[in-house]
């Protein structure tokens, strides 16, 4: 794929995202729309899904939310498990060019070759993440990272606005 075609594709997705962000009625609608849009428009994105932290679980656990792609056995992931757990634990984007060379990878599909996981922040704390798998090695470049981080930020902002300004859990302020 030429650079111009790829750039045009990303611009088209960004425009659709802007519309989706403005029209989504809730964070839940936004997450559902993002998974549909990314998996439909970016063919190398073979599995797209959100995992959200269960605020009641002790120890904390990521729970599968909206996703597009094949079913996964990993509907609940501990923070010390897999690439998803690593991203949630560190609060940093994790890009793996070859999952077969990363011991953290939790195999969902034999076809998966690369993965990107981006944390979703609410009031500076990890609330979940956007996870994308590809059947292609090294599928996620700088443009992909920027796009996926933008999606995660949009969800975080929407969650913040829905949850208001008061802390969700009890504790000292």
C-alpha positions as CSV (number, residue, x, y, z in Angstrom):
1,X,0.0,0.0,0.0
2,X,1.4,3.4,-0.9
3,X,2.0,6.1,1.7
4,X,-0.7,8.3,0.0
5,X,-3.3,5.6,0.1
6,X,-2.5,4.7,3.7
7,X,-2.7,8.4,4.7
8,X,-6.0,8.8,3.0
9,X,-7.3,5.8,4.8
10,X,-6.3,7.2,8.2
11,X,-7.8,10.6,7.3
12,X,-11.1,8.9,6.4
13,X,-11.1,7.0,9.7
14,X,-10.3,10.2,11.7
15,X,-13.2,12.0,10.0
16,X,-15.5,9.1,10.9
17,X,-14.2,9.1,14.4
18,X,-14.9,12.8,14.8
19,X,-18.5,12.3,13.8
20,X,-18.8,9.2,16.0
21,X,-17.5,11.1,19.0
22,X,-19.9,14.0,18.5
23,X,-22.9,11.7,17.9
24,X,-22.4,8.9,20.5
25,X,-25.0,9.1,23.2
26,X,-22.7,7.5,25.8
27,X,-19.2,6.1,26.4
28,X,-20.7,2.7,25.9
29,X,-22.0,3.7,22.4
30,X,-18.7,5.3,21.7
31,X,-16.7,2.1,22.5
32,X,-19.1,0.0,20.4
33,X,-18.8,2.5,17.5
34,X,-15.0,2.6,17.7
35,X,-14.7,-1.2,17.6
36,X,-17.0,-1.4,14.6
37,X,-15.3,1.5,12.7
38,X,-11.7,0.4,13.3
39,X,-12.3,-3.3,12.4
40,X,-14.3,-2.4,9.3
41,X,-12.1,0.4,7.9
42,X,-8.6,-0.9,8.8
43,X,-8.4,-4.4,7.4
44,X,-5.2,-5.2,9.2
45,X,-7.1,-4.7,12.5
46,X,-8.4,-8.3,12.8
47,X,-9.7,-8.0,16.4
48,X,-10.6,-4.8,18.2
49,X,-11.9,-4.6,21.7
50,X,-12.2,-2.8,25.0
51,X,-11.3,-4.3,28.3
52,X,-12.5,-2.3,31.3
53,X,-11.3,-2.5,34.9
54,X,-14.0,-4.0,37.2
55,X,-14.0,-1.5,40.1
56,X,-15.5,-4.1,42.5
57,X,-12.9,-6.9,41.8
58,X,-10.2,-7.5,44.3
59,X,-7.6,-7.9,43.0
60,X,-8.4,-5.7,40.0
61,X,-9.4,-7.5,36.8
62,X,-9.9,-6.4,33.2
63,X,-13.3,-7.4,31.8
64,X,-14.0,-7.7,28.1
65,X,-16.5,-5.2,26.8
66,X,-17.4,-4.3,23.2
67,X,-15.3,-6.1,20.6
68,X,-15.3,-7.0,16.9
69,X,-13.5,-10.2,15.7
70,X,-13.4,-13.8,16.7
71,X,-14.6,-14.9,20.1
72,X,-11.9,-14.9,22.7
73,X,-11.5,-17.2,25.8
74,X,-10.0,-14.2,27.6
75,X,-13.0,-12.4,28.9
76,X,-11.3,-11.6,32.3
77,X,-7.6,-10.7,32.5
78,X,-5.7,-10.1,35.7
79,X,-3.4,-7.1,35.8
80,X,-0.4,-9.4,36.0
81,X,-1.4,-11.4,32.9
82,X,-0.6,-10.9,29.2
83,X,0.1,-7.8,27.2
84,X,-3.3,-6.4,28.3
85,X,-2.3,-6.7,31.9
86,X,1.0,-5.1,31.2
87,X,-0.5,-2.1,29.6
88,X,-3.1,-1.6,32.4
89,X,-0.4,-2.1,35.1
90,X,2.1,0.3,33.7
91,X,-0.4,2.8,32.2
92,X,1.7,2.8,29.0
93,X,0.9,1.8,25.4
94,X,2.3,-1.6,24.5
95,X,3.1,-2.5,20.9
96,X,4.3,-6.0,20.1
97,X,5.5,-6.6,16.6
98,X,5.7,-10.4,16.9
99,X,3.6,-11.9,19.7
100,X,5.4,-15.3,19.3
101,X,8.5,-13.6,20.7
102,X,6.7,-12.0,23.7
103,X,6.2,-14.3,26.7
104,X,3.4,-12.1,28.0
105,X,1.2,-12.9,25.1
106,X,-2.1,-14.7,25.9
107,X,-2.9,-16.7,22.8
108,X,-6.4,-15.9,21.5
109,X,-5.9,-16.9,17.9
110,X,-3.2,-18.8,16.1
111,X,-3.4,-16.2,13.3
112,X,-2.5,-13.2,15.5
113,X,1.0,-11.9,14.7
114,X,1.1,-8.4,16.4
115,X,-0.8,-6.5,19.0
116,X,-1.3,-3.0,20.3
117,X,-2.8,-2.2,23.7
118,X,-3.6,1.4,24.8
119,X,-4.7,2.3,28.3
120,X,-7.9,4.4,28.8
121,X,-7.5,7.0,31.5
122,X,-10.2,8.5,33.7
123,X,-9.0,11.3,35.9
124,X,-5.4,10.2,35.5
125,X,-6.1,6.6,36.5
126,X,-6.3,3.5,34.2
127,X,-10.0,2.6,33.7
128,X,-9.5,0.2,30.9
129,X,-7.9,-0.3,27.5
130,X,-8.3,-0.6,23.8
131,X,-6.7,-3.8,22.5
132,X,-6.1,-4.6,18.8
133,X,-4.7,-7.7,17.2
134,X,-3.5,-8.2,13.7
135,X,-2.7,-11.2,11.5
136,X,0.3,-9.3,10.2
137,X,3.6,-9.0,11.9
138,X,4.7,-5.4,12.8
139,X,1.3,-4.1,11.8
140,X,1.2,-1.1,14.1
141,X,3.3,1.9,13.1
142,X,3.4,5.4,14.4
143,X,0.1,6.4,12.6
144,X,-1.7,3.4,14.1
145,X,-0.4,4.2,17.6
146,X,-1.5,7.8,17.3
147,X,-5.0,6.8,16.0
148,X,-5.5,4.1,18.7
149,X,-4.3,6.5,21.5
150,X,-6.7,9.1,20.2
151,X,-9.6,6.6,20.4
152,X,-8.6,5.7,24.0
153,X,-8.4,9.3,25.0
154,X,-11.8,10.1,23.5
155,X,-13.3,7.2,25.5
156,X,-11.6,8.4,28.7
157,X,-12.9,11.9,28.2
158,X,-16.4,10.6,27.7
159,X,-16.2,8.4,30.8
160,X,-14.9,11.3,32.8
161,X,-17.9,13.5,31.7
162,X,-20.3,10.7,32.5
163,X,-18.9,10.0,35.9
164,X,-18.8,13.7,36.9
165,X,-16.1,15.3,39.0
166,X,-16.7,13.4,42.2
167,X,-14.4,10.4,42.9
168,X,-16.1,7.1,42.1
169,X,-14.6,5.1,45.0
170,X,-14.7,6.1,48.7
171,X,-11.5,7.4,50.2
172,X,-9.9,10.6,51.3
173,X,-9.8,13.6,49.1
